[in-house]
Amino acid sequence: MQLVEHFQDGLDAPICLTWELTYACNLACEHCLSSSGRRDPRELSTAECKTVIDELQRMQVFYVNIGGGEPTVRPDFWELLDYAVAHDVGVKFSTNGVRITPDRARQLAATDYVDIQISLDGATPEVNDHVRGPGSYDMAVRAMDNLAAAGFTGFKISVVMTRQNVDQLDEFQAIADAYDAQLRITRLRPSGRGADVWDELHPTQAQQRQIYDWLLANGENVLTGDSFFHLNALGSTPLPGLNLCGAGRVVCLIDPVGDVYACPFAIHDAFLAGNVRDTGGFTHVWRHSELFTELRSPQTGGACTSCSAFDSCRGGCMAAKFFTGLPLDGPDPECVKGNAEPALAAVGANSTPTPDKDHSRTARPARIGLGMPTPRTSVPDRACDTSPLADLR
């Protein structure tokens, strides 16, 4: 049995579990898939988070991807990290770098079973700060400098590919090499605030080919999180990784209030499977929810099964299809064979599902136009009084 055939029936525990600890964030990235910014007062308590970690240990979940929001702004983040590691659950957390001080970097370098992803969406301040906000490039570089000074090697530089940064792939790799880090590139999804900027930011058809060719030539040590399996239709050489949507099969997300979704990129009630506060906890949701049972049942593949590339791309990304108004058994909106173009042209403005969770702050920082000078502002290591994080101290 091929690996993909085994995974499509689901596993007793997720291989890739994403856990967003908080929606609070010091930034307001234009493409944030969870529309983060403000803290939700209902978020899981420290004790509840530890109960979830205990469950993950019993389920033998090897590691958890912790994100947000910005997870490090939770006052108990470091306590929860230590608790997870002590209970045999490794932690990989994504951060914009705001709390990676020299002291924290040394602490992390001395901790086993912890990995870090620094988010950087431009190899230059002009490109990065266009989507992540003024000063965010400098903040990420400062965090990487602190990790390098502490002797933490092999951390990840996580890049969401956009129309503006595809030409910077070589520069991203050079930055990773300079820090003895590993480059990780992921696909932009039209979820969260990303739905608002999808038309502006998602790579063109020519850039899709550019990403594919670059990965074939340079991607041996580049992580992709299986983001680009829809590109396999471009040639006879497949990209490494699982060419199957793992939503509800091997992948899921726990959000800050304990809701469990089939996919980290599909935070919408249509993909809500349950809540860890319900009877039976996360284990029951993962193994017995109606949604996950349905996702693990045989799928028809719809119109895509007649395509010669179906075995390579399996129809692409469920979340990308959903938030662009396409049928889930149809082609990916970025189908490299152009099979989605007629369906996209027929999608009306009122028929595109809108993200139904928004934690954005009322006033978001002004965007910086590409090519414009970027203010080299310093970013404080604590939340200012006007920040939505102020009440977390």
C-alpha positions as CSV (number, residue, x, y, z in Angstrom):
1,M,0.0,0.0,0.0
2,Q,1.3,3.4,-1.0
3,L,1.8,6.0,1.8
4,V,-0.9,8.3,0.4
5,E,-3.4,5.4,0.4
6,H,-2.7,4.8,4.1
7,F,-3.0,8.4,5.0
8,Q,-6.2,9.1,3.2
9,D,-8.0,6.8,5.7
10,G,-6.8,8.8,8.6
11,L,-4.6,7.9,11.6
12,D,-5.2,7.4,15.3
13,A,-3.3,10.7,15.9
14,P,-2.4,13.6,13.7
15,I,1.1,13.8,12.2
16,C,0.9,17.5,11.8
17,L,-1.1,19.3,14.6
18,T,-1.2,23.1,14.6
19,W,-2.2,24.8,17.8
20,E,-2.8,28.5,17.8
21,L,-2.4,29.6,21.4
22,T,-3.7,33.1,21.0
23,Y,-5.2,35.5,18.4
24,A,-3.3,38.4,20.1
25,C,-0.5,39.8,17.9
26,N,1.7,42.8,17.8
27,L,1.6,42.8,14.0
28,A,-1.3,43.0,11.6
29,C,0.0,41.1,8.5
30,E,-2.1,41.7,5.4
31,H,-2.3,38.0,4.6
32,C,-2.8,36.6,8.1
33,L,-4.8,33.4,7.7
34,S,-6.3,33.6,11.2
35,S,-7.1,37.3,11.0
36,S,-5.2,37.8,14.3
37,G,-4.7,40.9,16.3
38,R,-7.0,40.9,19.3
39,R,-6.9,38.4,22.1
40,D,-10.1,36.3,22.6
41,P,-11.1,36.4,26.3
42,R,-12.4,32.8,26.0
43,E,-9.0,31.4,25.1
44,L,-7.9,28.2,26.9
45,S,-6.4,28.7,30.4
46,T,-3.0,27.4,31.4
47,A,-4.6,24.4,33.1
48,E,-6.7,23.6,30.1
49,C,-3.7,23.9,27.8
50,K,-1.8,21.4,30.0
51,T,-4.8,19.0,29.8
52,V,-4.5,19.1,26.0
53,I,-0.8,18.4,26.2
54,D,-1.5,15.5,28.5
55,E,-3.8,14.1,25.9
56,L,-1.3,14.6,23.1
57,Q,1.2,12.6,25.2
58,R,-1.2,9.8,25.6
59,M,-2.0,9.8,21.9
60,Q,1.8,9.7,21.2
61,V,1.7,12.9,19.2
62,F,5.4,13.5,18.4
63,Y,5.3,17.2,18.2
64,V,3.0,20.2,17.8
65,N,3.2,23.3,15.7
66,I,2.4,26.3,17.9
67,G,1.3,29.5,16.3
68,G,-1.1,32.3,16.6
69,G,-1.4,35.2,16.6
70,E,2.0,35.6,18.2
71,P,2.3,32.8,20.7
72,T,5.1,34.3,22.7
73,V,2.9,37.2,23.9
74,R,0.9,34.7,26.1
75,P,2.3,35.2,29.6
76,D,2.3,31.4,30.1
77,F,3.9,30.6,26.7
78,W,7.3,29.6,28.2
79,E,5.7,27.6,30.9
80,L,3.6,25.7,28.4
81,L,6.6,25.1,26.2
82,D,8.6,23.6,29.1
83,Y,5.5,21.5,30.1
84,A,5.1,20.1,26.6
85,V,8.8,19.1,26.4
86,A,8.7,17.5,29.8
87,H,5.7,15.4,28.7
88,D,7.4,14.1,25.5
89,V,5.6,16.5,23.1
90,G,8.1,18.4,21.0
91,V,7.4,22.0,20.1
92,K,7.9,23.8,16.9
93,F,6.6,27.4,17.2
94,S,6.3,30.2,14.7
95,T,7.1,33.7,15.8
96,N,7.6,37.1,14.3
97,G,10.5,37.5,16.7
98,V,9.1,40.1,19.1
99,R,10.0,38.1,22.3
100,I,13.2,36.4,21.1
101,T,15.6,38.4,23.3
102,P,19.2,37.3,23.9
103,D,18.1,35.7,27.2
104,R,15.2,33.8,25.6
105,A,17.5,32.7,22.7
106,R,20.0,31.2,25.2
107,Q,17.1,29.4,27.0
108,L,15.8,28.0,23.7
109,A,19.3,26.9,22.7
110,A,19.6,24.9,25.9
111,T,16.2,23.2,25.5
112,D,15.7,19.9,23.7
113,Y,12.9,19.0,21.3
114,V,12.2,22.7,20.4
115,D,12.3,24.2,17.0
116,I,11.6,27.8,15.9
117,Q,10.2,29.3,12.7
118,I,10.9,33.0,12.2
119,S,8.4,34.5,9.8
120,L,9.9,36.6,7.0
121,D,8.0,37.4,3.9
122,G,10.5,39.5,2.1
123,A,14.3,39.2,1.7
124,T,14.4,43.0,1.9
125,P,12.6,45.4,4.3
126,E,10.6,46.9,1.4
127,V,9.0,43.7,0.3
128,N,8.6,42.2,3.8
129,D,7.2,45.3,5.5
130,H,4.7,45.7,2.7
131,V,2.7,42.8,4.1
132,R,3.9,42.4,7.6
133,G,4.1,46.1,8.7
134,P,6.8,48.7,9.4
135,G,9.8,47.5,11.4
136,S,8.9,43.8,11.1
137,Y,11.9,43.0,9.0
138,D,14.3,44.5,11.5
139,M,12.5,42.6,14.3
140,A,12.9,39.3,12.5
141,V,16.6,39.9,11.8
142,R,17.1,40.9,15.5
143,A,15.6,37.6,16.6
144,M,17.7,35.6,14.1
145,D,20.8,37.4,15.3
146,N,20.0,36.5,18.9
147,L,19.4,32.9,18.1
148,A,22.7,32.7,16.1
149,A,24.6,34.4,19.0
150,A,23.1,31.8,21.4
151,G,24.3,28.9,19.2
152,F,20.9,27.9,18.0
153,T,21.4,26.5,14.5
154,G,19.0,24.9,12.2
155,F,16.0,27.1,13.1
156,K,13.6,27.7,10.2
157,I,13.0,30.9,8.2
158,S,9.4,30.6,7.1
159,V,8.3,32.4,4.0
160,V,4.8,32.8,2.5
161,M,5.3,33.0,-1.2
162,T,3.7,36.1,-2.8
163,R,3.8,37.8,-6.2
164,Q,6.3,40.2,-4.7
165,N,8.9,37.8,-3.3
166,V,9.1,34.9,-5.8
167,D,12.1,36.6,-7.4
168,Q,13.8,36.7,-4.0
169,L,14.1,32.9,-3.6
170,D,17.8,32.9,-4.0
171,E,18.1,35.8,-1.5
172,F,16.0,33.9,1.0
173,Q,18.3,30.9,0.6
174,A,21.3,33.1,1.1
175,I,19.9,34.5,4.4
176,A,19.2,31.0,5.6
177,D,22.7,29.9,4.7
178,A,24.2,32.9,6.5
179,Y,22.5,31.9,9.8
180,D,23.0,28.1,9.3
181,A,19.2,27.9,9.2
182,Q,16.8,26.1,7.0
183,L,14.5,27.8,4.5
184,R,10.8,26.9,4.6
185,I,8.5,28.2,1.9
186,T,4.7,27.9,2.1
187,R,1.8,28.7,-0.2
188,L,-0.4,31.8,0.3
189,R,-4.0,30.8,1.0
190,P,-7.1,33.0,0.5
191,S,-8.2,32.5,4.1
192,G,-8.5,35.0,6.9
193,R,-7.3,38.4,5.9
194,G,-5.5,36.7,3.0
195,A,-8.9,36.6,1.2
196,D,-8.8,40.4,1.0
197,V,-5.4,40.5,-0.7
198,W,-5.5,37.2,-2.6
199,D,-5.9,38.8,-6.1
200,E,-3.0,41.2,-5.4
201,L,-0.6,38.8,-3.7
202,H,-0.9,35.2,-5.0
203,P,1.7,34.3,-7.6
204,T,1.0,34.4,-11.3
205,Q,0.9,31.3,-13.5
206,A,4.4,32.1,-14.7
207,Q,5.6,32.5,-11.1
208,Q,4.1,29.1,-10.2
209,R,6.4,27.6,-12.9
210,Q,9.2,29.6,-11.5
211,I,8.6,28.2,-8.0
212,Y,8.4,24.7,-9.3
213,D,11.6,25.0,-11.4
214,W,13.4,26.6,-8.4
215,L,12.4,23.8,-6.1
216,L,13.5,21.1,-8.5
217,A,16.9,22.8,-8.9
218,N,17.5,24.0,-5.3
219,G,14.9,22.5,-3.0
220,E,16.7,19.4,-1.7
221,N,17.0,20.9,1.7
222,V,14.1,23.3,1.5
223,L,11.0,22.6,3.5
224,T,7.6,23.2,1.8
225,G,5.0,21.7,4.3
226,D,3.5,20.0,1.2
227,S,2.3,23.4,0.1
228,F,3.0,23.0,-3.6
229,F,1.8,19.6,-4.6
230,H,-0.6,21.3,-7.0
231,L,2.5,22.2,-9.0
232,N,3.3,18.5,-9.8
233,A,1.2,18.8,-12.9
234,L,3.9,20.9,-14.5
235,G,6.3,18.1,-15.1
236,S,7.2,14.4,-14.8
237,T,9.4,15.1,-11.7
238,P,7.2,15.4,-8.6
239,L,8.1,17.6,-5.7
240,P,9.0,15.8,-2.5
241,G,6.2,15.4,0.0
242,L,2.7,14.1,0.4
243,N,0.6,15.0,-2.7
244,L,-2.7,14.8,-0.8
245,C,-4.8,17.2,1.2
246,G,-4.3,15.9,4.7
247,A,-7.2,17.8,6.3
248,G,-8.8,15.7,9.0
249,R,-6.7,12.8,7.9
250,V,-3.2,13.6,9.2
251,V,-3.6,17.4,9.8
252,C,-5.8,19.6,12.0
253,L,-5.8,22.8,14.0
254,I,-6.7,23.7,17.6
255,D,-7.6,27.4,17.9
256,P,-7.2,29.5,21.0
257,V,-10.6,28.8,22.3
258,G,-10.3,25.1,21.8
259,D,-12.2,24.7,18.6
260,V,-10.8,22.0,16.3
261,Y,-10.7,22.6,12.6
262,A,-9.9,20.1,9.8
263,C,-7.2,22.4,8.4
264,P,-5.0,25.3,9.6
265,F,-6.0,27.2,6.5
266,A,-9.7,26.6,6.8
267,I,-10.8,28.4,10.0
268,H,-14.5,28.5,9.2
269,D,-17.5,26.9,10.7
270,A,-17.8,24.6,7.6
271,F,-14.7,22.8,8.8
272,L,-15.3,22.9,12.6
273,A,-15.2,19.4,14.0
274,G,-15.6,20.0,17.7
275,N,-14.0,21.5,20.8
276,V,-11.4,20.2,23.2
277,R,-13.6,21.3,26.1
278,D,-16.3,18.8,24.9
279,T,-16.7,15.4,26.5
280,G,-13.8,13.2,25.4
281,G,-11.5,16.1,24.7
282,F,-9.3,16.4,21.6
283,T,-9.0,12.6,21.4
284,H,-12.7,12.1,20.8
285,V,-12.9,15.0,18.2
286,W,-10.0,13.5,16.3
287,R,-11.2,10.0,16.3
288,H,-14.9,10.3,16.2
289,S,-16.1,13.6,14.8
290,E,-18.6,13.4,11.9
291,L,-16.6,15.9,9.9
292,F,-13.3,13.9,10.1
293,T,-15.1,10.6,9.5
294,E,-16.5,12.2,6.3
295,L,-13.1,13.5,5.2
296,R,-11.6,10.1,5.7
297,S,-14.2,8.4,3.5
298,P,-13.4,7.6,-0.1
299,Q,-13.5,10.8,-2.2
300,T,-14.6,11.0,-5.8
301,G,-12.2,13.6,-7.0
302,G,-14.9,15.1,-9.2
303,A,-14.0,16.6,-12.5
304,C,-10.3,16.4,-11.7
305,T,-10.2,12.6,-12.1
306,S,-10.4,12.9,-15.9
307,C,-7.2,15.0,-15.8
308,S,-3.9,13.3,-16.7
309,A,-2.3,15.0,-13.7
310,F,-4.8,13.9,-11.1
311,D,-2.5,11.3,-9.5
312,S,0.1,14.0,-9.1
313,C,-1.9,16.8,-7.6
314,R,-5.1,15.1,-6.3
315,G,-7.1,18.3,-7.0
316,G,-5.0,20.6,-4.9
317,C,-5.9,22.5,-1.7
318,M,-9.3,22.3,-0.1
319,A,-9.0,25.6,1.7
320,A,-8.0,27.5,-1.5
321,K,-10.9,26.1,-3.3
322,F,-13.4,26.8,-0.6
323,F,-12.4,30.5,-0.1
324,T,-12.4,31.2,-3.8
325,G,-16.0,29.8,-4.1
326,L,-15.0,26.7,-6.1
327,P,-16.4,23.2,-5.4
328,L,-14.3,21.0,-3.2
329,D,-14.2,18.2,-5.7
330,G,-13.1,20.6,-8.5
331,P,-9.7,22.0,-9.5
332,D,-7.5,24.2,-7.4
333,P,-7.8,27.9,-8.1
334,E,-4.1,27.9,-9.0
335,C,-4.4,24.8,-11.2
336,V,-1.4,25.1,-13.4
337,K,-3.3,23.5,-16.3
338,G,-5.8,26.3,-16.2
339,N,-8.7,24.0,-15.4
340,A,-10.1,26.3,-12.7
341,E,-10.4,29.4,-14.9
342,P,-13.9,28.8,-16.2
343,A,-15.2,28.0,-12.8
344,L,-13.5,31.1,-11.3
345,A,-15.0,33.3,-14.0
346,A,-18.4,32.0,-13.1
347,V,-18.0,32.7,-9.4
348,G,-20.1,35.7,-8.4
349,A,-19.1,38.2,-5.7
350,N,-21.9,37.0,-3.5
351,S,-21.1,33.3,-3.9
352,T,-17.6,33.4,-2.5
353,P,-17.5,32.3,1.2
354,T,-16.1,34.9,3.5
355,P,-13.9,34.1,6.5
356,D,-16.3,34.1,9.5
357,K,-13.6,34.6,12.2
358,D,-12.0,38.0,12.5
359,H,-9.8,39.1,15.4
360,S,-8.3,42.1,13.5
361,R,-7.7,45.3,15.4
362,T,-10.1,48.1,14.4
363,A,-7.2,50.3,13.3
364,R,-4.5,48.5,11.3
365,P,-1.1,50.0,10.4
366,A,-1.0,51.7,7.0
367,R,0.6,49.6,4.3
368,I,3.8,50.5,2.6
369,G,3.8,50.6,-1.2
370,L,6.4,48.4,-2.9
371,G,9.5,50.3,-3.7
372,M,8.9,53.0,-1.2
373,P,11.5,53.6,1.6
374,T,10.8,51.7,4.7
375,P,11.0,53.4,8.1
376,R,13.7,51.7,10.2
377,T,11.7,51.9,13.4
378,S,12.7,50.0,16.5
379,V,10.1,47.6,17.8
380,P,9.7,47.5,21.6
381,D,10.0,44.1,23.3
382,R,6.9,44.7,25.3
383,A,3.4,45.7,24.3
384,C,2.8,49.4,24.4
385,D,-0.3,50.8,26.2
386,T,-2.3,51.1,23.0
387,S,-1.6,47.5,22.0
388,P,-4.2,44.8,22.2
389,L,-1.7,42.8,24.1
390,A,-1.5,45.3,27.0
391,D,-4.1,43.4,29.0
392,L,-2.0,40.2,28.8
393,R,0.8,41.4,31.1
